[in-house]
């Protein structure tokens, strides 16, 4: 996988979107409801995606081929 250009307009837009979505999920989790597990999963996924943009992030595993 190629390095993510953290200063590119595309990554900055993705980062803003993910930050907003994460906050919405946290707010929903705080309010409580029947989808709490879904919100926790969404937050975990967003955190994983945001980790990709960090300079010291480990590269993802290679794709599985059959």
MDTraj code that builds the backbone (N, CA, C; nanometers):
import mdtraj as md
import numpy as np

residues = "UNK UNK UNK UNK UNK UNK UNK UNK UNK UNK UNK UNK UNK UNK UNK UNK UNK UNK UNK UNK UNK UNK UNK UNK UNK UNK UNK UNK UNK UNK UNK UNK UNK UNK UNK UNK UNK UNK UNK UNK UNK UNK UNK UNK UNK UNK UNK UNK UNK UNK UNK UNK UNK UNK UNK UNK UNK UNK UNK UNK UNK UNK UNK UNK UNK UNK".split()
xyz = np.array([
    [0.0847, -0.1180, 0.0000],
    [0.0000, 0.0000, 0.0000],
    [0.0887, 0.1235, 0.0000],
    [0.0512, 0.2191, -0.0775],
    [0.1271, 0.3433, -0.0860],
    [0.1047, 0.4267, 0.0398],
    [0.2005, 0.5114, 0.0677],
    [0.1889, 0.6020, 0.1813],
    [0.0725, 0.6982, 0.1575],
    [0.0084, 0.7376, 0.2645],
    [-0.0984, 0.8364, 0.2553],
    [-0.0363, 0.9749, 0.2655],
    [-0.0677, 1.0584, 0.1713],
    [-0.0186, 1.1964, 0.1737],
    [-0.1092, 1.2748, 0.2687],
    [-0.0629, 1.2927, 0.3915],
    [-0.1464, 1.3513, 0.4961],
    [-0.1820, 1.4968, 0.4733],
    [-0.1103, 1.5646, 0.3859],
    [-0.1431, 1.7053, 0.3609],
    [-0.2259, 1.7240, 0.2337],
    [-0.2622, 1.6137, 0.1688],
    [-0.3404, 1.6257, 0.0451],
    [-0.4827, 1.6709, 0.0777],
    [-0.5434, 1.7451, -0.0125],
    [-0.6813, 1.7886, 0.0094],
    [-0.7766, 1.6703, 0.0285],
    [-0.7509, 1.5616, -0.0403],
    [-0.8375, 1.4442, -0.0275],
    [-0.8316, 1.3875, 0.1135],
    [-0.7093, 1.3658, 0.1654],
    [-0.6979, 1.3093, 0.3004],
    [-0.7526, 1.4064, 0.4048],
    [-0.7291, 1.5347, 0.3880],
    [-0.7810, 1.6326, 0.4832],
    [-0.9334, 1.6310, 0.4857],
    [-0.9959, 1.6153, 0.3694],
    [-1.1421, 1.6063, 0.3630],
    [-1.1903, 1.4781, 0.4312],
    [-1.1210, 1.3683, 0.4077],
    [-1.1569, 1.2416, 0.4716],
    [-1.1427, 1.2541, 0.6228],
    [-1.0350, 1.3155, 0.6669],
    [-1.0119, 1.3330, 0.8103],
    [-1.1230, 1.4158, 0.8751],
    [-1.1629, 1.5237, 0.8088],
    [-1.2727, 1.6066, 0.8622],
    [-1.4013, 1.5256, 0.8703],
    [-1.4305, 1.4497, 0.7653],
    [-1.5513, 1.3686, 0.7636],
    [-1.5486, 1.2648, 0.8763],
    [-1.4359, 1.1944, 0.8903],
    [-1.4256, 1.0913, 0.9930],
    [-1.4365, 1.1500, 1.1331],
    [-1.3775, 1.2664, 1.1532],
    [-1.3857, 1.3316, 1.2837],
    [-1.5300, 1.3660, 1.3176],
    [-1.6018, 1.4186, 1.2189],
    [-1.7427, 1.4531, 1.2397],
    [-1.8260, 1.3281, 1.2679],
    [-1.8064, 1.2226, 1.1873],
    [-1.8817, 1.0981, 1.2059],
    [-1.8521, 1.0349, 1.3416],
    [-1.7253, 1.0408, 1.3842],
    [-1.6888, 0.9835, 1.5132],
    [-1.7596, 1.0581, 1.6258],
    [-1.7613, 1.1910, 1.6180],
    [-1.8277, 1.2688, 1.7221],
    [-1.9769, 1.2389, 1.7257],
    [-2.0383, 1.2244, 1.6101],
    [-2.1804, 1.1894, 1.6048],
    [-2.2058, 1.0536, 1.6690],
    [-2.1169, 0.9572, 1.6435],
    [-2.1314, 0.8241, 1.7013],
    [-2.1126, 0.8285, 1.8531],
    [-2.0152, 0.9064, 1.8998],
    [-1.9931, 0.9206, 2.0444],
    [-2.1154, 0.9847, 2.1094],
    [-2.1668, 1.0898, 2.0493],
    [-2.2860, 1.1560, 2.1034],
    [-2.4039, 1.0592, 2.1103],
    [-2.4214, 0.9787, 2.0061],
    [-2.5290, 0.8802, 2.0037],
    [-2.5088, 0.7752, 2.1128],
    [-2.3860, 0.7343, 2.1322],
    [-2.3546, 0.6357, 2.2354],
    [-2.3836, 0.6931, 2.3742],
    [-2.3522, 0.8187, 2.3954],
    [-2.3781, 0.8832, 2.5239],
    [-2.5282, 0.8900, 2.5509],
    [-2.6064, 0.9197, 2.4469],
    [-2.7520, 0.9260, 2.4633],
    [-2.8104, 0.7888, 2.4939],
    [-2.7411, 0.6845, 2.4489],
    [-2.7882, 0.5477, 2.4734],
    [-2.8924, 0.5063, 2.3721],
    [-2.9176, 0.3788, 2.3686],
    [-3.0171, 0.3269, 2.2760],
    [-2.9886, 0.1821, 2.2427],
    [-3.0627, 0.1336, 2.1476],
    [-3.0517, -0.0079, 2.1126],
    [-2.9353, -0.0374, 2.0188],
    [-2.8716, 0.0643, 1.9641],
    [-2.7623, 0.0448, 1.8685],
    [-2.6247, 0.0726, 1.9288],
    [-2.6109, 0.0598, 2.0598],
    [-2.4840, 0.0929, 2.1247],
    [-2.3681, 0.0092, 2.0710],
    [-2.3893, -0.1196, 2.0484],
    [-2.2817, -0.2039, 1.9952],
    [-2.2404, -0.1582, 1.8560],
    [-2.3391, -0.1187, 1.7758],
    [-2.3092, -0.0688, 1.6418],
    [-2.2259, 0.0587, 1.6499],
    [-2.2599, 0.1469, 1.7400],
    [-2.1856, 0.2728, 1.7563],
    [-2.0427, 0.2452, 1.8011],
    [-2.0258, 0.1516, 1.8948],
    [-1.8898, 0.1178, 1.9388],
    [-1.8069, 0.0643, 1.8225],
    [-1.8684, -0.0182, 1.7400],
    [-1.7991, -0.0710, 1.6221],
    [-1.7640, 0.0389, 1.5232],
    [-1.8553, 0.1316, 1.5050],
    [-1.8301, 0.2441, 1.4143],
    [-1.7134, 0.3293, 1.4646],
    [-1.7106, 0.3560, 1.5940],
    [-1.6022, 0.4346, 1.6531],
    [-1.4695, 0.3613, 1.6363],
    [-1.4687, 0.2308, 1.6602],
    [-1.3453, 0.1519, 1.6453],
    [-1.2962, 0.1548, 1.5007],
    [-1.3872, 0.1423, 1.4056],
    [-1.3495, 0.1452, 1.2647],
    [-1.2937, 0.2817, 1.2252],
    [-1.3585, 0.3869, 1.2704],
    [-1.3094, 0.5217, 1.2410],
    [-1.1703, 0.5410, 1.3000],
    [-1.1505, 0.4947, 1.4231],
    [-1.0175, 0.5060, 1.4849],
    [-0.9130, 0.4312, 1.4026],
    [-0.9483, 0.3136, 1.3525],
    [-0.8552, 0.2370, 1.2683],
    [-0.8219, 0.3128, 1.1397],
    [-0.9221, 0.3716, 1.0773],
    [-0.8993, 0.4473, 0.9542],
    [-0.8126, 0.5703, 0.9802],
    [-0.8387, 0.6386, 1.0897],
    [-0.7588, 0.7571, 1.1224],
    [-0.6137, 0.7179, 1.1505],
    [-0.5923, 0.5994, 1.2036],
    [-0.4578, 0.5506, 1.2325],
    [-0.3750, 0.5370, 1.1046],
    [-0.4417, 0.5080, 0.9926],
    [-0.3700, 0.4947, 0.8660],
    [-0.2973, 0.6230, 0.8264],
    [-0.3475, 0.7359, 0.8704],
    [-0.2878, 0.8632, 0.8345],
    [-0.1707, 0.9036, 0.9216],
    [-0.1430, 0.8252, 1.0243],
    [-0.0304, 0.8588, 1.1116],
    [0.0991, 0.8092, 1.0500],
    [0.2048, 0.8853, 1.0695],
    [0.3338, 0.8547, 1.0072],
    [0.3902, 0.7211, 1.0520],
    [0.3684, 0.6829, 1.1758],
    [0.4272, 0.5603, 1.2270],
    [0.3309, 0.4419, 1.2253],
    [0.2229, 0.4538, 1.1517],
    [0.1246, 0.3457, 1.1453],
    [0.1831, 0.2243, 1.0748],
    [0.1486, 0.1063, 1.1257],
    [0.1915, -0.0162, 1.0604],
    [0.1129, -0.0335, 0.9316],
    [0.1767, -0.0854, 0.8290],
    [0.1014, -0.1095, 0.7059],
    [-0.0001, -0.2210, 0.7273],
    [-0.1107, -0.2148, 0.6570],
    [-0.2112, -0.3205, 0.6725],
    [-0.1557, -0.4534, 0.6192],
    [-0.2134, -0.5642, 0.6638],
    [-0.1663, -0.6933, 0.6132],
    [-0.1951, -0.7051, 0.4648],
    [-0.1172, -0.7881, 0.3940],
    [-0.1420, -0.8040, 0.2508],
    [-0.2777, -0.8694, 0.2261],
    [-0.3366, -0.8454, 0.1106],
    [-0.4674, -0.9048, 0.0819],
    [-0.4550, -1.0568, 0.0735],
    [-0.5626, -1.1214, 0.1114],
    [-0.5665, -1.2673, 0.1071],
    [-0.5986, -1.3101, -0.0353],
    [-0.5176, -1.3984, -0.0882],
    [-0.5426, -1.4514, -0.2224],
    [-0.5713, -1.5990, -0.2126],
    [-0.6562, -1.6466, -0.2950],
    [-0.6933, -1.7884, -0.2951],
    [-0.6502, -1.8542, -0.4223],
])
top = md.Topology()
chain = top.add_chain()
for i, resn in enumerate(residues, 1):
    res = top.add_residue(resn, chain, resSeq=i)
    for name in ("N", "CA", "C"):
        top.add_atom(name, md.element.get_by_symbol(name[0]), res)
traj = md.Trajectory(xyz[None], top)
